[in-house]
Each structure stands twice: as C-alpha cells, then as structure tokens.
C-alpha cells in the first residue's frame, strides 16, 4: 500500500483507513463501508446504514425478498381470507381489508426465521 487515500472532496463523510477502505467512527466504534476505488458505493452504504448505526442498532439488510413485518402480516391475512373463502373459517369481524400494512410497507426485517407451517 503506497499511502493513505485523500478524501474525495473536503466534506466527504467517510475517512480513508490504512487498510484500503472508507470508514466512519460511530458511537466509539469504527465501521467500514467499502474500498477506496469506489467511494460512491461506500458513501451509499454509509447513508443506508447511518441511522441504524447511530441509534445503536444492527444495520438492516433489506433485499427484495426479505421477510418484513408488513409482508408477514399480509401473508397471514391472505391465508386467513383464503380459509374464509373455502369455508374453513367463519367471519367474526365486519370486514377484513386486503392489505392493511401494504400502504405503509413496514420495512423492519424479522431477525429470526419463522417455524415451518406457522402461517398455514
């Protein structure tokens, strides 16, 4: 390693670390966000994780197929509605909305996988 990388611009939020990565000290701990060669990707990763890290939480890792609270609720309600339609259940409430959390799409991921068959 020849030397320390200079910041991309003076107000750049990340600091170059001697190991070849961009870093930021948050709550007395150093976090790494990407290699010097790609400062834009490192900054994007920092922006995505910043709020969780500053709050002392593990950063959320949301991919398109990850189970969220909103998706779990929707899955549960759709399963119950299909049982209503087949006559396995009878309606006790005046109505069940199609997707009560879809408009919010809560993005908090569940940390533990659900047991098999819990939503059937």
Phi, psi and omega in degrees: 000123187289312182187184182280137178292143175276154177298149180299317173210160189304323182267015181301132188290338185256159181245140176286132179259156182295343180276003177093014181236160173274139183221169176208135177270119182230125180052046176066019177228140180270128178245143181252141187236355178153172185279159180302326184295340183229072182295331180294317179293321178296317179295320179298316179297319178299314181299320180293325186260348188307309185298317179295316181295319180292334178274356179085016180259159171292137178299141177289141176241087183261118171251173183297334184252011181285143180283124178247170178300317180298316179293322178297315178299316179297317179299315179299312182293322177295322178296317179293321179294322178294325176291328174296316183294329179273354178088005179290333177234155172246148185287129176250335180262156181300324179198154174239122179289153180301312186210086186292338181248003183296322182290337175269326183044065179306127187256012178285118183284149174279138185274336180243141176292151180280150177295149181299134175080013183285338185246028181260000000 
